[in-house]
């Protein structure tokens, strides 16, 4: 297979960072349970992660090619290795914040690298969309791994046993580092003689295109919706549906499975069905699911649920929203990236990562602050607002990327 080493590296590093980044939902619940922090304090974990992503992606996108994509990914893995080991030995809420800050900064470099490299190892828009969907599928598999494996370390007798999960992650990160270190990146990435200031000017020049503004709007509101649901689903399961803490985290994996399945299917059908039809269908079905399924959360028994057999229907149905949201992000990102010159992919990926990260911050904070005010059975209705904006953005992007 052409560029096999690079593609394997992209899959592997996305798996690692998916597991770390999206453990924020687990850590929100763990921080309340183990460190005794309030919901509002726990909600700050998302900004520690996403603002770090936003800040670094804004700086790195224009000149990462000069540093080198491979070197950037190796530095990122080294930083999160340190974060995982520190988490195990420090065992404080500040260690959690530090871990997510390091993970956020590192992921900014990784995401820009991955999104830029896709353009160099694919031929044509359909091939680009397919690989993008497959990489995003691997991202969701990484999240599934975290949500399935991490709770296995929970213990009723040892309150610190769950930290052993970070030693496991440190080992996986070390393996990923070695594989990428010895992988051959057999491509020629175009270099330029511009200064850093000129690189920034070229990046900002992209905003002269209306398509970029609409793309930024889509990225912000999509990730706002996705992260708001993903981060607070374990808490929703535990407090609104009265599911035992360990089972509440494990059943949340259904959302990640839905995302992974949705993106895998998208990668298969994108060459046969127009991307815009897939995207429109996903938005509409996601909104319908919110309106139909969330009312079921009102009628859940207040007794503590600790077995799979006793799980309420809504705990199985609401995570299906991932199936419908899944195609949107890789499809739109691929469509826009493949509509500009490859030399602009790194800068555009940096902007995409910036707006995605800020959207994630807003989504998590809004749900976190509104959870107690509205109640878990009502707070996710707020997702209908960004879904409406996404729907409108898709219309415009379809016209501008033709």
N, C-alpha and C positions, 0 to 999 in steps of 0.2 A: 504494500500500500504506500502511495506517495506521502512523504512527510510523516511517516508512522511515528517516529520518535517524538516529534513536536506534538502531534495529536495526543499521544499517550501522556505526555507531560501536562498538557492542558486539562485533560480529564482528571488526572491524579491531583493536581494542585487545587482544582475547583472542588473536588471531593473533600479535601482537608479543610479548606476555608468555609465550605458549606456547613460542615459539622461544628466548627468553632463559632462562626457568626450567628448561626441560628440556634445556638444553645442559650440565647438570651431569654427565650421564653421559659426554659428550665431554670435559669439563674434568677429570673424575676420571682418565680415561685420559691426556689431554695433560699433566696435572700430574705424573703418574708418569714420562711419557716425556721431557718438556721440562725440567721443574724438578727432577726427580729425587726427588720426595717419595715416602714409603712409602704403602702402601694405607691404613693407619690414619690417616695425616695427610691423605690425599686424601678420606677419608670425612667429614672435618670440613666439607667444602663443603656438604653437605646441611643440617647444622644452621645454618650461616651463612645459608642461604636460608630454611629453614623456621622457624627460631626468630624470624627477623625478621618473617616472615609472621604467626606466632602472636602475637607481642608487639603489633604494630600493629593486627591485626584485633581483638584483645581490646579495645583502646582506642577504635578508630574506629567500630565497628559501631553503637553507640548514638547517636552524634551526627554521623555523616557527612551526613545530610540537611541539617543546619544549614550545613555547609560548602558543600554543593552537589556532586552527583555529577559533573557536567561539570568543575567546577573541580578536584575531586579527581583525576580521570583525567588532566587536563592537567599537574598537578604531578607525577604519577607518571611520565608520559612524559618530562618534563624531567629527572628524576633518573636514569632509566636511560640517557638520552642521554649524560649526563655520565659514567656508569659505563662505557659502551662506549668512549668516546673515551679515558678514563683507562686502560682495559685495553690499548688499542693502544700508548699511549706509555709506560706504566710497565713492562709485560711482566715481572711478578713474580707469585709465588704470592700475595702479599698483595693485589695488584691483583685477582686472581681472587676472593679472599674479599670484598673491598670491593664488587666488582660484584654478587656474589650477595646481599650484605647490602642493597644499594640496590634490587636487583630484588625481593627478598623484601618489603621494606617497602612498595614501590610496588604490588606485586601484591595485597597485603592490601587496599589502598584500591580497586584495580580490581575485585577479585573481589566485594567487598561491594557496590560500585556496580552491577556487572553483574547480580548475583543479585537485588538489590533492584529494579532497573529492570525486570527481566523481568515482575514482578508487575503493573507499571503499564502495560505495552504488550501484555498478553495478556488473553484472556477465557476463563475456565474452566480446569479442571485439565488437560484433554487438550491444549488450546492451549499451556498453560504447559509441559507435558512435551515437546511437540514443539519449541518454541523452545529450551528448555533443552538438548535432545539435539543440535539443530543448532549451537548455540553451542559445546557441548563437542566437536562434530565439527570445527568450525573450529579449536578449541584443538589437536586432534590434527594437523590439517593444518599448523599452525604448527610443531609438533614435527617433522613429516616434512620440512618446508622446511629446518629447521636440520640435520637428520641427512643430508640429501641434498646441500645446498649447501655447508655448512661444510667437509666433507672435501675439496671441490674446491680449497680454498686450501692444502692440505698440499703440501709440497715436500721432495724428498730433498736438494736443494742449499741451500735456505734454511730454517733451523729456525724462523724467525719469520714465515714467509709466512702461516701459519694465522691470525695476528692480523688480517689484512686482512678477515676475516669480520666483525669487530666494527665496522670502518668501514662495511661494507655495512649492518649492523644499525642503526648511527647514522643513516644516510640514511633507512632505512625508518621509523624512529621519528620523524624530523623530518616525514616525509610524513603519518604517522598524526596527529601533533600538529596539523598545519594542517587536516586534514580534520575532526577533532573540534572544533577551535576554531571553524570556520565552520558546523558542523552545528546545526540548530535543535532544541533539546530541548523539544518542544511538549507537555509534560505538566505537571500540577500535583501536586507531591509535598507531602503533608500535613506541616505544620510543627507544633511544639508549643512551649509556653512553659516547659518543664521545664529545670531546671539540669542541668549535667553529672552531678552526683551523683544526681539523680533519674532521669536517663537510665540510669545504671548500675544503679540499683535495679530499674528496669523490665526491664532485660536479664536480671538475675539471677532475677527473678520467673518468667521462662520455665522455669527449672529445677524449678519446682514440678510441672511436667507430666511424667509418666513417659515420654511420647513423646520429649521432648527428650533425656533421658538415653540412651535407646536409639539415637536419631539420632546423638548424639555418639559412642557406642560404634561404630556402623557406620562413621561418617566416619573415625574414628581407624584402625580395622583395615583398611578398604578402601584408604586411601592408604598405609598401612604396606605392604600387599601390592604395590600398583601401583608405588610409588616404589622399593621394594627391588629389584624386577625391572628396572624401567626404568633406574635409575641404574647398575646393575652388569652389564647385558647386554653392553655393548661390551667390558668386561673379561673376562666369561665367554667371549665369542667369541674374544678374542685369546689368553687363557691356557689355557682348557680345551679349546677346539676348534682352537687353533693357527692362527688366521686372521690374516693380515697386518693391522697396526694400522688402516690406512686402510679396508680392506675390512671389518674387524670393526665399525667405526663405521657404515659405509654399510649393511651387512646388518642392523644393528639397527633400521633404519627399517621393517623388516617388522612389528615390534611396533607401531609408531605407525600404520602403515597398517591393521593389524588393529583397533586402537582406533577409528580414524576410520570405518572401514567398519561396525563394530559399532554405533557411535552414530548413524551415518546411517540404517542399517536400523531402529534403534530408533525414530528420529523418524518413520519412515514407518508402522511397524506398531503404534505405541503406542495409536492410536485404535481398533484392531481387536482387539488381544490385551491382556488384563489385565496391568498392569505387574508384578504379583507372579509370574505364570507366566514372564514373560521373565526376571525377576531370578533366580528359583529355578533355571531351566534354565542360566543363565550360570554360577552358582556351581558347580553339579554338574559341568558340562562342563569348567570350569577345573581342578577337582581331578582329574578323570579324565585330563586332558591331562598334568598334572604327573607322575602315577603311570606313565603309558604312555610318554611321550616322554623324560623325563630319563635313564632307563637307557641310552638310545642314546649319551649323551655319553661313556660309559665306553669305547666301542669305536672312538673317533676316532683316526685315524693321527696320530703325533707329528710328521709332516713339516709344514713351514710351508705354509699355503694362501694363495695370492695371486691366484687367479682364481675367477670365479663358477662355472665348470664343475667345480671341485674342492671346492666347499662341501659339507660333510656334511649328511645329511638332517635332523639335529636342529637345525641353524641355520635351517632353513625351518619346521619344525614347532613348536618351542617358542614362537616369537613369536605363534603363533595364539592363545595364551592371552589376548591383548588383545581378540580378537573376542568372547570369553565374558565378560571382566571389564567391557568397555566399557559395557553398558547400565546397570550397577548404580548408578554415581554420579549420573548425571543423573536417572534414574528416581526414586531414593529422595529426592534433594534436592528435586526438583520436587514430589513427593507431600507431603512434610512442609511445605515453604514454602507450597504452595497450601492447606494445611489450617489456616493461622493468618492473622490479620488482616494486611493489607498494611502497616499501621503498624509491625508487628513484623518485617517482612522484613529490614530493615537489621541489626537486632540479631541475628536468627537467622542471617543470612549471616555476620556477624562471628564468632559462636560456631562455625559450621560451618567457617569458614576456620581458626580457631584449632585445633580438634581435627584437621582434615585436616593442617595443618602439623606438629603434634607427631607425628602418625602417620607422616608422611613422614620425619621425623628418625629415629624409632626404626627404621623399615624399612631405611633406608639404612645406619645404623650397625650394626644386627644383621648384615646381609648382609656389610658391609665387614669387621667383626671376625671373622666366622665363615668368610669365604671361604678363607683359608689353612688354617684348622683342619680344616674338613670337606672342602675341595676343591670346585671349581666344579661338578662333576658331582653333588654331594649338597646343596649349600647351599640351593638353591631348593626343596628338600622342606620347608623351614621355612614356606613359604607356606601349607601345608595347615592350620596352626594358626589363623591369622587367617581363612582361608576358612571354617573350621568355625564360628567366632564370628559371622561375617557371615551365615551361613545361619540361625543361631538368631535373630539380630537382625531378619532379614527377616520371620520369623513374627510377632514381636511388633509390628513396625511396620505390618504389613498389618492387624492387628486394631485398632490404635490410630488409624489414619488413615481408617478406614471412615466 
